[in-house]
């Protein structure tokens, strides 16, 4: 009986290989691109908000805050890393 379980062991990495490839070939590069785009937008909006504050208006602060929230959300894989961290701190 133990011999049968040992012979099936190498099948698991072979079955997981397509999922690993999809993650590293598709998901991870898209995540990096979205971080770059949101980071650039955040940088631009913060700069424009600072210029707006010097001009006496706070109209872009809400947009900069919203982009910052979106950037943090993407940075934590859609809140997944944050929720896993919170579940470990509760126990």
Phi, psi and omega per residue, in radians:
X1 nan -0.713 3.133
X2 -1.167 -0.522 -3.127
X3 -1.163 -0.639 -3.124
X4 -1.168 -0.668 3.118
X5 -1.186 -0.626 3.137
X6 -1.216 -0.555 3.137
X7 -1.322 -0.417 3.126
X8 -1.478 -0.195 -3.080
X9 -1.005 -0.775 -3.123
X10 -1.207 -0.169 -3.125
X11 -1.292 -0.536 -3.085
X12 -1.027 -0.844 3.099
X13 -1.100 -0.578 3.129
X14 -1.185 -0.684 3.118
X15 -1.233 -0.554 -3.134
X16 -1.452 -0.264 -3.082
X17 -0.969 -0.782 3.113
X18 -1.060 -0.663 3.126
X19 -1.186 -0.683 3.106
X20 -1.141 -0.755 3.126
X21 -1.112 -0.771 3.125
X22 -1.068 -0.741 -3.135
X23 -1.092 -0.880 -3.046
X24 -1.376 -0.401 -3.131
X25 -1.614 -0.569 -3.065
X26 -1.918 -0.999 -2.969
X27 -1.215 -0.861 -3.077
X28 -1.084 -0.790 3.082
X29 -1.114 -0.649 3.086
X30 -1.131 -0.641 3.095
X31 -1.121 -0.751 3.125
X32 -1.132 -0.720 3.120
X33 -1.121 -0.754 -3.135
X34 -1.160 -0.619 3.057
X35 -1.114 -0.719 3.119
X36 -1.131 -0.777 -3.128
X37 -1.154 -0.822 3.134
X38 -1.159 -0.622 3.085
X39 -1.114 -0.731 3.100
X40 -1.143 -0.766 3.091
X41 -1.083 -0.705 3.120
X42 -1.108 -0.754 3.114
X43 -1.084 -0.795 3.137
X44 -1.122 -0.782 -3.115
X45 -1.195 -0.632 3.084
X46 -1.141 -0.691 3.078
X47 -1.129 -0.766 3.106
X48 -1.161 -0.626 3.100
X49 -1.146 -0.677 3.105
X50 -1.147 -0.716 3.062
X51 -1.125 -0.667 3.094
X52 -1.132 -0.655 3.095
X53 -1.146 -0.658 3.083
X54 -1.154 -0.524 3.107
X55 -1.457 -0.183 3.075
X56 1.733 0.316 3.118
X57 -2.222 2.590 3.120
X58 -1.997 0.521 -3.013
X59 -1.261 -0.450 -3.098
X60 -1.694 -0.041 -3.135
X61 -1.139 -0.683 3.134
X62 -1.153 -0.696 3.114
X63 -1.161 -0.716 3.113
X64 -1.135 -0.658 3.102
X65 -1.152 -0.713 3.112
X66 -1.140 -0.729 3.100
X67 -1.164 -0.622 3.093
X68 -1.119 -0.720 3.084
X69 -1.112 -0.714 3.113
X70 -1.146 -0.700 3.118
X71 -1.105 -0.764 3.120
X72 -1.141 -0.635 3.128
X73 -1.128 -0.792 3.129
X74 -1.197 -0.629 -3.135
X75 -1.103 -0.543 -3.139
X76 -1.722 0.475 3.130
X77 0.964 0.861 3.106
X78 1.270 0.529 3.141
X79 1.456 -0.034 -3.101
X80 -1.132 -0.798 -3.134
X81 -1.144 -0.624 3.132
X82 -1.186 -0.751 -3.115
X83 -1.209 -0.604 3.094
X84 -1.181 -0.697 3.125
X85 -1.131 -0.710 3.132
X86 -1.171 -0.642 -3.138
X87 -1.202 -0.538 3.092
X88 -1.315 -0.562 -3.129
X89 -1.347 -0.371 3.125
X90 -1.268 -0.654 -3.088
X91 -1.322 nan nan
